[in-house]
Amino acid sequence: MKVMRTLGLGFGLLLGAAALGCSGGESSASGGTGGGDPALKDVVYEGDATEAELSQLLDAMPVEGKSPAFTSPPPFTDFEVGSKAPKFAWTLDQKGSDTLLWFSTDTEAELLRVFTSETSFAPDDATWKHLSVGTWVTVKVFSAEYADGALQGKVEEGQDLQFCSMPPM
């Protein structure tokens, strides 16, 4: 079942309530480092995470879990214009896990997707500029355990994180 592959279609409706106080803005286009699947061309891969593992995660039905859980930045942070990019960090209960961070707004379902084997992501300046859209951004987080490149068990969906960052002037 390819439930998560179509997850982005409903983000506009689901996240409409997230636009709470940050004024509107526009995002800039940003390329990714995806592989052969055109649907994943925008994904940024970090650590040992692979496109084959991401495809398995996206094909699975996620279950609500306690892990992954964000440890930084604090929820509902409103970053000032020109602020330095935060380090997004989280905890995992499973060993051998990869994590998908899915950044979106109420108007852009796939603002950025990062698939990593690490437990943190620090956007570079260009990526932070891309994420600084002047409205609330929601980060959905999913993790899955792999052994020899094969999905083991369930895909867990952790607690969302929201932040706002104004675009540079």
HELIX and SHEET records of a PDB file:
HELIX    1   1 MET A    4  GLY A   10  5                                   7    
HELIX    2   2 PHE A   11  LEU A   14  1                                   4    
HELIX    3   3 GLY A   16  ALA A   18  5                                   3    
HELIX    4   4 PRO A   38  LEU A   40  5                                   3    
HELIX    5   5 GLU A   51  ASP A   59  1                                   9    
HELIX    6   6 ASP A  125  LEU A  131  1                                   7    
SHEET    1   A 6 VAL A  44  GLU A  46  0                                        
SHEET    2   A 6 LEU A 112  THR A 116  1                                        
SHEET    3   A 6 SER A  97  SER A 104 -1                                        
SHEET    4   A 6 TRP A 136  ALA A 147 -1                                        
SHEET    5   A 6 ALA A 150  GLU A 157 -1                                        
SHEET    6   A 6 PRO A  62  GLU A  64  1                                        
SHEET    1   B 6 VAL A  44  GLU A  46  0                                        
SHEET    2   B 6 LEU A 112  THR A 116  1                                        
SHEET    3   B 6 SER A  97  SER A 104 -1                                        
SHEET    4   B 6 TRP A 136  ALA A 147 -1                                        
SHEET    5   B 6 LEU A 161  SER A 165 -1                                        
SHEET    6   B 6 THR A  77  PHE A  79  1                                        
SHEET    1   C 3 ALA A  69  SER A  72  0                                        
SHEET    2   C 3 PHE A  88  THR A  91 -1                                        
SHEET    3   C 3 SER A 120  PHE A 121 -1                                        
END                                                                             
